Amino acid sequence: MKRIGIIGASGFTGAELLRLLAQHPECEVGVVAAGSQAGRRVSDLYPSQHGVFGDLVFSEVGDPADPFATAPFDGLDAVFLALPHSVSADWVEVLRHSVGVVIDLSAAYRLRDAALYTQFYDFEHPYPALLHDAVYGLPEKYRAELKNAAVVATPGCYVTAATLALEPLVAAGLAGSGPLIVDAASGVTGAGREPTATNLFTAVDSNLCAYGLMHHRHTPEMEQEIGAAVLFTPHLAPMSRGILATCYATSGLGASDGVTTESLMELFIERYRDEPFVHVVVDPPQTKATLGSNSVQISVRHDQRTSTTIVMSALDNLTKGASGGALQSANLALGLQETLGLPAVGVQP
């Protein structure tokens, strides 16, 4: 049985990790730390946890600069970090020497170019050398590298949806030379548990709005993993969880070049044939179909009139887009079956 710790366990991604780990046959949760909720029972904050974690109590989150801060986690097989980026950077550095694998859900180790953190995250990365040691936590691209990884950088939710949708086109040389367009909408849980003026019910209900125009911090991560220039526009949708990404690539290619909807469907079916959580579907994907699951649904169309390929992908931003993707990578790093603890079927209706 693998022993697990979570730091930053009181947020939405922490709660989702607990939900998934409750169903995991090979893992047991030992330590859950959450600074703002220390001393409180997990089930008091999230009543859905009563069935398994009814008496589990949040512990204090120490200062990673304290030489004794890692003591509660020393010797654990895996520790998940659900913390702000600049805080996670320090915790990864101190924990990687004393636990089996550190799985970071922040962006602290996703980007390989340290200069991008100053530009997009407003902090200077304290451990730039470690950026090249961390394995990017997208099994569909880095499965071999994730096996026995010591540090895993879990992708962003938007980036997971966009990369799985567009990387096969780029790899096949079918994306064209212009920027790829990612037009995506996310549920409000993507903004975290802390209330703000933009995620209150009165702001979200019956409303759809764009944000982060032209300089969203996920843009360089998308470009890194997709392998092409990206113009990304995120939207906040009036739903609790889920992402629908509609992506566009204008290649100038058409039926005379062998590019049709049918040929592209065959390309995606072949690319994801052996992937346990990626499903290529005929009808346009819907967020409700992936709700609560670790699955991604993808569909593709080619518009002959404009020589434009449209790829649509849907996933749950808290599951495959965060905690589920993190657990999938952790399973690989721990030498476990990749699908353990991860639901493949969404909650519908």
MARPAZA-495810 format. One record per residue: residue in one letter; x negated, y negated, z of N, C-alpha, C in turn. Coordinates in steps of 0.001 Angstrom, whole numbers, plus 500000, padded with zeros to 6 digits. Layout:
REM MARPAZA-495810
{atom 'a' {X Y Z} {X Y Z} {X Y Z}},
...
//
This chain:
REM MARPAZA-495810
{atom 'm' {499158 501191 500000} {500000 500000 500000} {499120 498756 500000}},
{atom 'k' {499371 497845 499067} {498596 496613 498962} {499173 495554 499911}},
{atom 'r' {498288 494862 500613} {498703 493846 501581} {498594 492462 500950}},
{atom 'i' {499702 491696 501067} {499851 490454 500313} {500031 489267 501245}},
{atom 'g' {499460 488114 500856} {499694 486857 501550} {500172 485808 500565}},
{atom 'i' {500929 484838 501062} {501401 483721 500240} {501142 482428 501000}},
{atom 'i' {500479 481486 500367} {500255 480165 500958} {501075 479156 500151}},
{atom 'g' {501917 478405 500855} {502882 477548 500181} {504157 478313 499906}},
{atom 'a' {504525 479171 500862} {505598 480139 500627} {507000 479572 500754}},
{atom 's' {507139 478316 501198} {508478 477793 501426} {509091 477140 500198}},
{atom 'g' {508321 476920 499138} {508855 476329 497917} {509619 477341 497085}},
{atom 'f' {510155 476881 495969} {510959 477764 495123} {510146 478938 494581}},
{atom 't' {508891 478687 494177} {508084 479789 493654} {507724 480771 494764}},
{atom 'g' {507505 480262 495983} {507249 481152 497112} {508447 482025 497424}},
{atom 'a' {509632 481427 497417} {510849 482198 497663} {511070 483247 496581}},
{atom 'e' {510759 482887 495341} {510910 483851 494250} {509901 484991 494391}},
{atom 'l' {508683 484680 494814} {507706 485742 495069} {508201 486714 496127}},
{atom 'l' {508767 486183 497210} {509297 487046 498264} {510420 487924 497731}},
{atom 'r' {511293 487354 496914} {512384 488146 496333} {511839 489310 495508}},
{atom 'l' {510826 489040 494711} {510256 490087 493863} {509467 491109 494677}},
{atom 'l' {508698 490631 495641} {507894 491551 496456} {508757 492435 497344}},
{atom 'a' {509955 491980 497662} {510874 492816 498446} {511244 494092 497705}},
{atom 'q' {511121 494064 496371} {511470 495230 495555} {510239 496008 495096}},
{atom 'h' {509069 495574 495555} {507829 496171 495061} {507477 497403 495886}},
{atom 'p' {507355 498573 495257} {507103 499803 496016} {505669 499964 496500}},
{atom 'e' {504732 499136 495993} {503321 499314 496330} {502725 498122 497072}},
{atom 'c' {503562 497134 497437} {503055 495939 498114} {503866 495643 499367}},
{atom 'e' {503193 495123 500393} {503878 494661 501589} {503363 493268 501944}},
{atom 'v' {504283 492384 502333} {503933 491009 502648} {503467 490931 504094}},
{atom 'g' {502252 490411 504297} {501710 490321 505650} {501741 488918 506219}},
{atom 'v' {501363 487909 505410} {501252 486538 505892} {501944 485598 504918}},
{atom 'v' {502827 484729 505443} {503425 483679 504625} {503186 482347 505329}},
{atom 'a' {502435 481476 504696} {502077 480194 505306} {502776 479065 504569}},
{atom 'a' {503272 478088 505336} {503961 476938 504753} {503902 475792 505748}},
{atom 'g' {503115 474782 505442} {502865 473709 506404} {504109 473034 506928}},
{atom 's' {505017 472634 506048} {506189 471872 506488} {507215 472733 507208}},
{atom 'q' {507137 474048 507055} {508132 474949 507657} {507520 475880 508697}},
{atom 'a' {506291 475617 509113} {505602 476502 510068} {506432 476693 511332}},
{atom 'g' {506537 477956 511755} {507307 478296 512940} {508757 478640 512656}},
{atom 'r' {509204 478397 511455} {510594 478672 511097} {510700 480029 510420}},
{atom 'r' {511797 480738 510661} {512001 482017 509988} {512288 481795 508503}},
{atom 'v' {511743 482690 507678} {511973 482619 506242} {513467 482663 505932}},
{atom 's' {514191 483510 506625} {515618 483688 506342} {516461 482496 506786}},
{atom 'd' {515930 481639 507649} {516655 480424 508009} {516615 479413 506864}},
{atom 'l' {515501 479393 506147} {515372 478494 505012} {516045 479074 503769}},
{atom 'y' {515856 480387 503560} {516443 481082 502414} {517254 482271 502915}},
{atom 'p' {518553 482091 503148} {519382 483163 503706} {519389 484443 502878}},
{atom 's' {519073 484345 501588} {519041 485545 500752} {517958 486522 501182}},
{atom 'q' {516993 486070 502004} {515882 486927 502431} {516215 487757 503672}},
{atom 'h' {517412 487586 504239} {517769 488294 505465} {517574 489802 505351}},
{atom 'g' {517921 490373 504212} {517915 491823 504093} {516570 492472 504286}},
{atom 'v' {515484 491774 503933} {514138 492360 504024} {513234 491554 504952}},
{atom 'f' {513310 490231 504850} {512392 489375 505593} {513111 488571 506679}},
{atom 'g' {514096 489164 507309} {514905 488452 508292} {514123 487878 509458}},
{atom 'd' {513067 488547 509888} {512296 488093 511051} {510921 487546 510696}},
{atom 'l' {510619 487458 509422} {509324 486927 508998} {509290 485425 509242}},
{atom 'v' {508191 484939 509824} {508068 483530 510207} {506933 482872 509421}},
{atom 'f' {507193 481662 508941} {506152 480900 508263} {505070 480504 509267}},
{atom 's' {503824 480706 508884} {502698 480279 509717} {502139 478966 509201}},
{atom 'e' {501223 478378 509949} {500593 477124 509553} {499674 477333 508342}},
{atom 'v' {499575 476297 507533} {498569 476277 506472} {497388 475466 506994}},
{atom 'g' {496253 476094 507126} {495087 475409 507668} {494408 474530 506636}},
{atom 'd' {493312 473957 507034} {492496 473132 506149} {491433 474035 505531}},
{atom 'p' {491386 474140 504209} {490392 475042 503596} {488950 474676 503922}},
{atom 'a' {488725 473442 504395} {487375 473051 504801} {486988 473638 506157}},
{atom 'd' {487979 474108 506897} {487737 474731 508200} {487200 476144 507968}},
{atom 'p' {486042 476481 508523} {485473 477822 508284} {486349 478953 508793}},
{atom 'f' {487330 478652 509672} {488209 479693 510192} {489564 479730 509469}},
{atom 'a' {489741 478873 508471} {491042 478767 507805} {491436 480040 507084}},
{atom 't' {490452 480782 506600} {490775 481983 505822} {491045 483195 506704}},
{atom 'a' {490808 483083 508014} {490897 484240 508906} {492207 485026 508775}},
{atom 'p' {493393 484385 508716} {494628 485173 508609} {494743 485962 507312}},
{atom 'f' {493927 485600 506309} {494049 486227 504994} {492890 487151 504662}},
{atom 'd' {491842 487104 505474} {490662 487919 505190} {491030 489390 505074}},
{atom 'g' {490549 490012 504006} {490775 491438 503810} {492067 491784 503100}},
{atom 'l' {492929 490804 502848} {494155 491095 502099} {493806 491469 500661}},
{atom 'd' {494656 492262 500071} {494406 492685 498689} {494686 491562 497697}},
{atom 'a' {495665 490724 498002} {496001 489618 497106} {496601 488471 497902}},
{atom 'v' {496263 487255 497504} {496875 486056 498076} {497378 485188 496932}},
{atom 'f' {498658 484836 496990} {499266 483930 496022} {499234 482511 496586}},
{atom 'l' {498888 481557 495742} {498870 480151 496138} {499967 479398 495388}},
{atom 'a' {500892 478801 496134} {501953 477974 495552} {501816 476580 496156}},
{atom 'l' {500747 475897 495787} {500335 474638 496396} {500096 473577 495332}},
{atom 'p' {500001 472303 495720} {499607 471264 494755} {498240 471569 494150}},
{atom 'h' {498014 471059 492944} {496826 471420 492173} {495524 471131 492924}},
{atom 's' {495396 469930 493466} {494136 469560 494112} {493886 470362 495380}},
{atom 'v' {494959 470776 496063} {494820 471601 497273} {494447 473026 496896}},
{atom 's' {495098 473557 495864} {494805 474915 495411} {493347 475075 494993}},
{atom 'a' {492785 474037 494384} {491403 474125 493915} {490466 474531 495047}},
{atom 'd' {490648 473932 496219} {489801 474257 497374} {490117 475637 497941}},
{atom 'w' {491401 475984 498021} {491764 477277 498584} {491231 478434 497737}},
{atom 'v' {491287 478282 496419} {490744 479339 495555} {489272 479550 495847}},
{atom 'e' {488535 478478 495965} {487097 478577 496195} {486773 479316 497489}},
{atom 'v' {487503 479048 498579} {487164 479690 499851} {487743 481094 499960}},
{atom 'l' {488887 481347 499340} {489527 482660 499484} {488901 483727 498601}},
{atom 'r' {488354 483337 497476} {487878 484346 496523} {486740 485184 497086}},
{atom 'h' {486132 484737 498182} {485046 485488 498794} {485547 486495 499833}},
{atom 's' {486829 486396 500207} {487288 487224 501322} {488548 488034 501052}},
{atom 'v' {489133 487901 499858} {490321 488690 499514} {490095 489377 498177}},
{atom 'g' {490968 490340 497884} {490790 491107 496657} {490964 490266 495396}},
{atom 'v' {492090 489563 495297} {492353 488706 494145} {493166 487505 494607}},
{atom 'v' {492837 486335 494082} {493595 485113 494348} {494396 484786 493095}},
{atom 'i' {495720 484641 493259} {496594 484308 492137} {497146 482916 492374}},
{atom 'd' {496682 481965 491582} {497032 480562 491768} {498172 480180 490832}},
{atom 'l' {499270 479663 491408} {500408 479244 490591} {500338 477774 490208}},
{atom 's' {499349 477047 490690} {499189 475649 490289} {498399 475598 488982}},
{atom 'a' {498123 474371 488540} {497345 474200 487307} {495851 474066 487562}},
{atom 'a' {495405 474304 488797} {494030 473976 489178} {492963 474707 488373}},
{atom 'y' {493288 475879 487826} {492271 476631 487088} {492761 477076 485710}},
{atom 'r' {493796 476431 485204} {494318 476812 483889} {493492 476264 482736}},
{atom 'l' {492981 475040 482887} {492273 474378 481796} {490783 474679 481856}},
{atom 'r' {490197 474943 480721} {488766 475271 480694} {487892 474021 480638}},
{atom 'd' {488457 472915 480184} {487717 471657 480085} {487996 470823 481330}},
{atom 'a' {486993 470666 482198} {487183 469949 483464} {487593 468495 483244}},
{atom 'a' {487171 467882 482145} {487491 466478 481891} {488992 466263 481742}},
{atom 'l' {489728 467282 481326} {491173 467144 481132} {491914 466960 482455}},
{atom 'y' {491311 467405 483557} {491966 467216 484854} {491988 465742 485238}},
{atom 't' {490941 465020 484919} {490929 463577 485175} {491968 462875 484314}},
{atom 'q' {492098 463321 483077} {492994 462672 482124} {494468 462975 482394}},
{atom 'f' {494772 464247 482750} {496175 464663 482845} {496656 464909 484270}},
{atom 'y' {495729 465146 485213} {496143 465468 486577} {495635 464476 487620}},
{atom 'd' {494900 463481 487185} {494457 462406 488074} {493577 462884 489222}},
{atom 'f' {492811 463952 489015} {491802 464307 490001} {490596 464924 489310}},
{atom 'e' {489436 464702 489899} {488213 465266 489350} {488040 466671 489894}},
{atom 'h' {487895 467625 489004} {487847 469019 489457} {486572 469286 490255}},
{atom 'p' {486732 469816 491480} {485549 470000 492331} {484709 471229 491993}},
{atom 'y' {485264 472160 491211} {484533 473406 490925} {484609 473713 489428}},
{atom 'p' {484043 472888 488581} {484186 473094 487132} {483630 474429 486643}},
{atom 'a' {482605 474946 487299} {482038 476230 486858} {483030 477368 487022}},
{atom 'l' {483894 477254 488032} {484852 478320 488305} {485971 478362 487261}},
{atom 'l' {486145 477286 486512} {487169 477270 485464} {486925 478369 484436}},
{atom 'h' {485677 478732 484242} {485345 479745 483242} {485376 481160 483826}},
{atom 'd' {485466 481258 485145} {485558 482573 485784} {487014 483005 485988}},
{atom 'a' {487914 482024 486153} {489321 482356 486356} {489914 482924 485066}},
{atom 'v' {490751 483948 485217} {491404 484567 484064} {492797 483969 483907}},
{atom 'y' {493114 483527 482720} {494429 482951 482460} {495482 484050 482548}},
{atom 'g' {496508 483805 483353} {497445 484870 483723} {498584 485111 482765}},
{atom 'l' {498280 485296 481505} {499293 485656 480508} {498935 487032 479961}},
{atom 'p' {499544 488091 480500} {499158 489449 480108} {499274 489717 478614}},
{atom 'e' {500205 489040 477954} {500390 489258 476530} {499181 488818 475710}},
{atom 'k' {498298 487998 476299} {497057 487589 475628} {495807 488130 476308}},
{atom 'y' {495863 488276 477636} {494645 488551 478399} {494769 489794 479281}},
{atom 'r' {495487 490771 478802} {495716 491967 479627} {494407 492632 480047}},
{atom 'a' {493494 492811 479125} {492228 493496 479436} {491421 492713 480465}},
{atom 'e' {491390 491373 480318} {490622 490542 481241} {491242 490504 482632}},
{atom 'l' {492562 490656 482710} {493243 490589 484004} {492982 491822 484873}},
{atom 'k' {492650 492911 484271} {492370 494116 485051} {491102 493880 485876}},
{atom 'n' {491263 493963 487183} {490175 493743 488143} {489723 492285 488221}},
{atom 'a' {490562 491347 487777} {490220 489926 487905} {490154 489529 489372}},
{atom 'a' {489279 488564 489697} {489158 488066 491066} {489965 486799 491288}},
{atom 'v' {490120 485987 490229} {490913 484754 490287} {491805 484718 489055}},
{atom 'v' {493099 484503 489280} {494066 484430 488185} {494712 483055 488192}},
{atom 'a' {494717 482389 487041} {495379 481097 486879} {496706 481330 486166}},
{atom 't' {497791 481275 486911} {499111 481551 486348} {499541 480415 485426}},
{atom 'p' {500037 480716 484227} {500412 479659 483281} {501592 478822 483769}},
{atom 'g' {501731 477636 483167} {502926 476850 483385} {504124 477489 482696}},
{atom 'c' {505320 477181 483180} {506530 477802 482639} {506788 477384 481199}},
{atom 'y' {506667 476084 480917} {506836 475624 479539} {505780 476248 478628}},
{atom 'v' {504561 476374 479147} {503461 476886 478335} {503686 478360 477996}},
{atom 't' {504207 479121 478941} {504497 480529 478667} {505497 480645 477534}},
{atom 'a' {506582 479870 477597} {507613 479927 476558} {507047 479505 475203}},
{atom 'a' {506271 478424 475173} {505752 477906 473911} {504666 478800 473326}},
{atom 't' {503785 479309 474166} {502685 480142 473676} {503200 481441 473075}},
{atom 'l' {504109 482094 473772} {504647 483343 473243} {505412 483118 471944}},
{atom 'a' {505968 481907 471787} {506708 481595 470568} {505800 481248 469394}},
{atom 'l' {504709 480533 469651} {503931 479959 468556} {502595 480633 468271}},
{atom 'e' {501984 481246 469268} {500656 481834 469056} {500650 482881 467935}},
{atom 'p' {501683 483717 467788} {501662 484672 466662} {501628 483994 465300}},
{atom 'l' {502303 482828 465155} {502252 482094 463886} {500852 481577 463609}},
{atom 'v' {500223 480992 464624} {498869 480450 464460} {497887 481567 464133}},
{atom 'a' {497994 482673 464852} {497080 483798 464632} {497208 484363 463222}},
{atom 'a' {498420 484289 462653} {498654 484821 461311} {498401 483790 460219}},
{atom 'g' {498001 482558 460596} {497753 481511 459615} {499013 480959 458987}},
{atom 'l' {500123 480997 459715} {501417 480583 459170} {501972 479340 459852}},
{atom 'a' {501126 478602 460545} {501611 477450 461309} {501420 476125 460595}},
{atom 'g' {500694 476097 459494} {500461 474848 458790} {499372 474025 459457}},
{atom 's' {499116 472838 458894} {498036 471999 459393} {498519 470880 460300}},
{atom 'g' {499802 470592 460298} {500339 469519 461124} {500546 469952 462558}},
{atom 'p' {500867 469004 463441} {501115 469388 464836} {502355 470261 464952}},
{atom 'l' {502298 471226 465829} {503451 472040 466144} {504340 471266 467105}},
{atom 'i' {505637 471402 466940} {506578 470670 467786} {507232 471643 468754}},
{atom 'v' {507165 471304 470038} {507809 472089 471086} {508849 471195 471754}},
{atom 'd' {510097 471554 471568} {511223 470818 472139} {511875 471757 473147}},
{atom 'a' {511703 471496 474435} {512101 472482 475447} {512904 471846 476562}},
{atom 'a' {513844 472609 477093} {514675 472164 478212} {514519 473135 479370}},
{atom 's' {514410 472587 480587} {514190 473404 481775} {515228 473114 482843}},
{atom 'g' {515498 474119 483674} {516347 473939 484837} {515664 473102 485894}},
{atom 'v' {516451 472595 486823} {515961 471611 487789} {514977 472204 488794}},
{atom 't' {514962 473526 488978} {514004 474116 489912} {512566 473933 489454}},
{atom 'g' {512364 473624 488176} {511019 473354 487695} {510397 472135 488341}},
{atom 'a' {511234 471270 488938} {510734 470067 489607} {510355 470310 491054}},
{atom 'g' {510557 471536 491560} {510203 471849 492939} {511342 471623 493918}},
{atom 'r' {511088 471953 495198} {512138 471923 496221} {512355 470543 496824}},
{atom 'e' {511330 469686 496782} {511459 468371 497396} {512415 467493 496589}},
{atom 'p' {513389 466865 497254} {514338 466019 496526} {513695 464728 496023}},
{atom 't' {514058 464352 494808} {513609 463086 494230} {514807 462430 493546}},
{atom 'a' {514595 461216 493079} {515684 460491 492425} {516137 461178 491141}},
{atom 't' {515268 461984 490531} {515615 462619 489259} {516196 464017 489409}},
{atom 'n' {516002 464679 490566} {516531 466040 490681} {517708 466175 491641}},
{atom 'l' {518235 465057 492127} {519447 465118 492940} {520630 465541 492081}},
{atom 'f' {521645 466125 492711} {522811 466609 491982} {523439 465508 491128}},
{atom 't' {523560 464316 491700} {524209 463234 490981} {523423 462792 489754}},
{atom 'a' {522122 463007 489738} {521300 462656 488582} {521326 463753 487525}},
{atom 'v' {521413 465006 487957} {521301 466139 487044} {522647 466542 486455}},
{atom 'd' {523698 466487 487257} {525004 466980 486822} {525490 466240 485573}},
{atom 's' {525932 467016 484571} {526481 466467 483322} {525493 465543 482615}},
{atom 'n' {524213 465849 482740} {523199 464968 482164} {522093 465801 481521}},
{atom 'l' {521536 465298 480442} {520382 465910 479787} {519436 464777 479414}},
{atom 'c' {518187 464870 479883} {517265 463756 479621} {515870 464279 479294}},
{atom 'a' {515171 463519 478441} {513778 463806 478110} {512868 463079 479095}},
{atom 'y' {511666 463606 479282} {510698 462971 480179} {509289 463354 479752}},
{atom 'g' {508304 462709 480336} {506907 463058 480043} {506547 462923 478574}},
{atom 'l' {507100 461922 477909} {506916 461813 476463} {505453 461600 476078}},
{atom 'm' {504977 462444 475165} {503681 462328 474481} {502453 462522 475368}},
{atom 'h' {502630 462619 476667} {501458 462770 477537} {501769 463726 478696}},
{atom 'h' {502641 464691 478454} {502969 465629 479528} {501753 466497 479839}},
{atom 'r' {501556 466781 481110} {500344 467494 481539} {500265 468925 481024}},
{atom 'h' {501387 469492 480556} {501321 470834 479972} {500789 470830 478539}},
{atom 't' {500699 469666 477916} {500288 469610 476506} {498896 470204 476268}},
{atom 'p' {497859 469808 477009} {496540 470394 476727} {496491 471895 477017}},
{atom 'e' {497292 472340 477966} {497343 473777 478248} {497967 474533 477079}},
{atom 'm' {499028 473965 476494} {499636 474573 475312} {498643 474634 474161}},
{atom 'e' {497961 473524 473927} {497024 473491 472804} {495882 474481 473007}},
{atom 'q' {495438 474634 474233} {494378 475586 474551} {494804 477010 474229}},
{atom 'e' {496025 477370 474606} {496465 478757 474469} {497094 479071 473115}},
{atom 'i' {497706 478073 472476} {498311 478295 471161} {497253 478200 470074}},
{atom 'g' {496277 477306 470280} {495207 477154 469306} {495519 476163 468208}},
{atom 'a' {496355 475153 468512} {496714 474141 467522} {497198 472890 468243}},
{atom 'a' {497240 471767 467512} {497766 470526 468071} {499268 470670 468301}},
{atom 'v' {499741 470111 469426} {501141 470264 469823} {501727 468908 470197}},
{atom 'l' {502944 468668 469734} {503729 467530 470195} {504856 468100 471047}},
{atom 'f' {504786 467840 472354} {505670 468489 473324} {506615 467478 473948}},
{atom 't' {507909 467782 473907} {508907 466948 474569} {509756 467821 475487}},
{atom 'p' {509573 467674 476806} {510395 468435 477752} {511690 467695 478084}},
{atom 'h' {512699 468456 478467} {513990 467900 478871} {514427 468560 480177}},
{atom 'l' {515095 467804 481003} {515686 468328 482226} {517147 468632 481947}},
{atom 'a' {517528 469898 482152} {518878 470351 481832} {519685 470565 483119}},
{atom 'p' {520989 470403 483065} {521832 470571 484257} {522093 472040 484579}},
{atom 'm' {521043 472754 484920} {521141 474149 485357} {520061 474385 486394}},
{atom 's' {520231 475393 487226} {519290 475598 488318} {517963 476185 487834}},
{atom 'r' {518007 477101 486882} {516774 477733 486436} {516922 478208 484994}},
{atom 'g' {515786 478312 484320} {515767 478742 482927} {515029 477755 482055}},
{atom 'i' {514492 478230 480935} {513867 477396 479914} {514311 477895 478547}},
{atom 'l' {514676 476955 477690} {514888 477255 476277} {513958 476354 475483}},
{atom 'a' {513031 476960 474754} {512086 476217 473923} {512417 476449 472460}},
{atom 't' {512600 475365 471718} {512799 475437 470278} {511570 474812 469638}},
{atom 'c' {510838 475622 468885} {509527 475226 468384} {509539 475198 466854}},
{atom 'y' {508803 474235 466291} {508817 474032 464841} {507396 474005 464287}},
{atom 'a' {507231 474682 463138} {505951 474660 462422} {506245 474506 460943}},
{atom 't' {505707 473443 460327} {505899 473210 458893} {504620 473604 458174}},
{atom 's' {504713 474660 457375} {503521 475249 456765} {503388 474973 455277}},
{atom 'g' {504480 474572 454612} {504442 474443 453162} {504583 475774 452453}},
{atom 'l' {504726 476850 453221} {504865 478189 452644} {506335 478554 452505}},
{atom 'g' {506629 479404 451546} {508003 479822 451320} {508088 481248 450817}},
{atom 'a' {509206 481577 450198} {509450 482949 449752} {508419 483405 448734}},
{atom 's' {507945 482470 447894} {506938 482851 446895} {505622 483260 447540}},
{atom 'd' {505426 482832 448785} {504227 483222 449540} {504501 484411 450455}},
{atom 'g' {505699 484943 450363} {506073 486076 451203} {506579 485693 452576}},
{atom 'v' {506859 484398 452781} {507320 483937 454090} {508831 483752 454054}},
{atom 't' {509530 484602 454768} {510982 484547 454901} {511342 484817 456354}},
{atom 't' {512593 484608 456679} {513033 484954 458032} {512767 486421 458322}},
{atom 'e' {513035 487270 457355} {512850 488714 457557} {511382 489061 457787}},
{atom 's' {510476 488440 457015} {509050 488761 457188} {508529 488262 458528}},
{atom 'l' {509048 487108 458972} {508614 486581 460258} {509177 487399 461414}},
{atom 'm' {510397 487862 461293} {510942 488747 462324} {510085 490008 462441}},
{atom 'e' {509664 490532 461299} {508806 491723 461322} {507469 491415 461999}},
{atom 'l' {506923 490219 461732} {505658 489813 462369} {505803 489794 463879}},
{atom 'f' {506880 489190 464390} {507066 489080 465836} {507394 490436 466458}},
{atom 'i' {508175 491236 465773} {508495 492562 466295} {507220 493389 466446}},
{atom 'e' {506355 493323 465461} {505106 494074 465530} {504183 493517 466614}},
{atom 'r' {504108 492184 466727} {503240 491563 467738} {503633 491966 469148}},
{atom 'y' {504933 492065 469406} {505392 492318 470769} {505977 493711 470957}},
{atom 'r' {505668 494606 470031} {506250 495950 470070} {505998 496668 471394}},
{atom 'd' {504821 496524 471945} {504457 497269 473153} {504518 496425 474421}},
{atom 'e' {505073 495231 474320} {505159 494362 475493} {506423 494681 476301}},
{atom 'p' {506274 494972 477599} {507440 495402 478382} {508453 494300 478646}},
{atom 'f' {508034 493045 478555} {508940 491964 478945} {509253 490969 477822}},
{atom 'v' {508726 491189 476632} {509017 490284 475519} {509901 491007 474520}},
{atom 'h' {511063 490419 474252} {512042 491060 473379} {512363 490138 472209}},
{atom 'v' {512136 490628 471007} {512478 489886 469797} {513915 490234 469439}},
{atom 'v' {514768 489203 469388} {516202 489414 469218} {516685 488733 467939}},
{atom 'v' {517803 489197 467419} {518347 488645 466178} {519034 487308 466429}},
{atom 'd' {519918 487268 467407} {520656 486045 467698} {519782 485043 468458}},
{atom 'p' {520087 483761 468343} {519325 482776 469117} {519367 483100 470603}},
{atom 'p' {518214 483086 471290} {518178 483468 472712} {518890 482441 473589}},
{atom 'q' {519358 482924 474745} {520065 482090 475702} {519399 482211 477064}},
{atom 't' {519388 481143 477820} {518760 481172 479138} {519470 482144 480073}},
{atom 'k' {520769 482242 479975} {521519 483121 480882} {521118 484586 480717}},
{atom 'a' {520674 484939 479511} {520293 486328 479246} {519033 486739 479992}},
{atom 't' {518212 485756 480401} {516964 486076 481100} {517008 485684 482574}},
{atom 'l' {518128 485171 483048} {518249 484668 484416} {517865 485732 485449}},
{atom 'g' {516901 485412 486306} {516492 486330 487366} {515613 487470 486914}},
{atom 's' {515233 487497 485642} {514410 488589 485126} {513032 488088 484741}},
{atom 'n' {512128 489016 484470} {510789 488662 484003} {510701 488717 482479}},
{atom 's' {511841 488753 481831} {511875 488925 480383} {511827 487603 479636}},
{atom 'v' {511359 487693 478413} {511381 486586 477460} {512106 487076 476216}},
{atom 'q' {513046 486282 475732} {513712 486601 474479} {513276 485598 473422}},
{atom 'i' {512904 486120 472242} {512383 485297 471146} {513121 485627 469859}},
{atom 's' {513427 484594 469092} {513979 484793 467751} {513342 483769 466819}},
{atom 'v' {513306 484080 465527} {512612 483225 464564} {513455 483086 463298}},
{atom 'r' {513356 481897 462688} {514015 481622 461418} {513036 480860 460522}},
{atom 'h' {513206 481038 459205} {512413 480232 458263} {513363 479489 457353}},
{atom 'd' {513237 478159 457344} {514062 477311 456489} {513333 477068 455166}},
{atom 'q' {513825 477696 454103} {513160 477587 452809} {513202 476156 452267}},
{atom 'r' {514252 475419 452558} {514407 474072 452027} {513289 473143 452483}},
{atom 't' {512888 473246 453753} {511859 472355 454303} {510540 473062 454588}},
{atom 's' {510445 474338 454256} {509247 475147 454547} {508887 475081 456028}},
{atom 't' {509916 475126 456868} {509728 475015 458316} {510132 476306 459006}},
{atom 't' {509284 476755 459909} {509604 477918 460733} {510091 477427 462095}},
{atom 'i' {511187 478003 462546} {511762 477680 463852} {511642 478929 464724}},
{atom 'v' {510994 478777 465863} {510879 479881 466817} {511524 479446 468127}},
{atom 'm' {512446 480253 468614} {513156 479956 469852} {512776 480977 470917}},
{atom 's' {512539 480499 472141} {512241 481428 473226} {512966 480991 474489}},
{atom 'a' {513416 481973 475248} {514119 481715 476502} {513506 482565 477602}},
{atom 'l' {513365 481957 478783} {512887 482687 479951} {513382 481995 481213}},
{atom 'd' {513235 482682 482342} {513536 482095 483641} {512278 481400 484132}},
{atom 'n' {512358 480090 484370} {511158 479336 484729} {510562 479747 486074}},
{atom 'l' {511365 480318 486980} {510835 480759 488273} {510309 482192 488229}},
{atom 't' {510806 482984 487307} {510378 484387 487254} {509240 484515 486248}},
{atom 'k' {509508 484836 485002} {508415 484968 484035} {507604 483687 483927}},
{atom 'g' {508255 482527 484121} {507555 481258 484011} {506731 480872 485214}},
{atom 'a' {506759 481663 486275} {505982 481326 487478} {505706 482593 488287}},
{atom 's' {506582 482894 489255} {506298 483958 490221} {506279 485343 489602}},
{atom 'g' {507177 485607 488664} {507175 486909 488002} {505938 487112 487162}},
{atom 'g' {505555 486073 486401} {504326 486169 485629} {503114 486353 486518}},
{atom 'a' {503123 485676 487677} {502019 485828 488627} {501940 487252 489167}},
{atom 'l' {503103 487828 489484} {503110 489197 490005} {502714 490202 488922}},
{atom 'q' {503134 489959 487697} {502732 490826 486589} {501209 490852 486462}},
{atom 's' {500590 489679 486546} {499121 489602 486484} {498484 490242 487705}},
{atom 'a' {499086 490034 488879} {498549 490634 490098} {498577 492155 490018}},
{atom 'n' {499650 492710 489484} {499717 494161 489315} {498531 494668 488503}},
{atom 'l' {498224 493972 487419} {497093 494375 486580} {495778 494250 487334}},
{atom 'a' {495598 493139 488043} {494349 492916 488772} {494154 493934 489891}},
{atom 'l' {495259 494404 490464} {495196 495362 491574} {495187 496816 491100}},
{atom 'g' {495214 497010 489801} {495190 498374 489268} {496506 499098 489397}},
{atom 'l' {497613 498341 489511} {498943 498925 489644} {499655 498923 488297}},
{atom 'q' {500755 499668 488228} {501587 499630 487033} {502090 498207 486830}},
{atom 'e' {501938 497701 485631} {502187 496285 485338} {503609 495838 485645}},
{atom 't' {504573 496721 485521} {505974 496334 485633} {506548 496457 487041}},
{atom 'l' {505759 496902 488006} {506284 497159 489348} {506824 495878 489989}},
{atom 'g' {508007 495986 490564} {508621 494879 491285} {509244 493817 490403}},
{atom 'l' {509261 494046 489108} {509704 493011 488176} {510967 493440 487433}},
{atom 'p' {512077 492726 487634} {513314 493073 486923} {513205 492735 485451}},
{atom 'a' {513683 493646 484615} {513614 493456 483160} {514958 493000 482594}},
{atom 'v' {516005 493033 483406} {517352 492699 482933} {517840 491446 483642}},
{atom 'g' {518358 490496 482884} {518865 489258 483463} {520204 489441 484148}},
{atom 'v' {520585 488451 484951} {521861 488482 485667} {522918 487822 484799}},
{atom 'q' {523827 488626 484270} {524861 488103 483390} {526116 488960 483501}},
{atom 'p' {527290 488441 483646} {527609 487002 483589} {527205 486316 484895}},
//
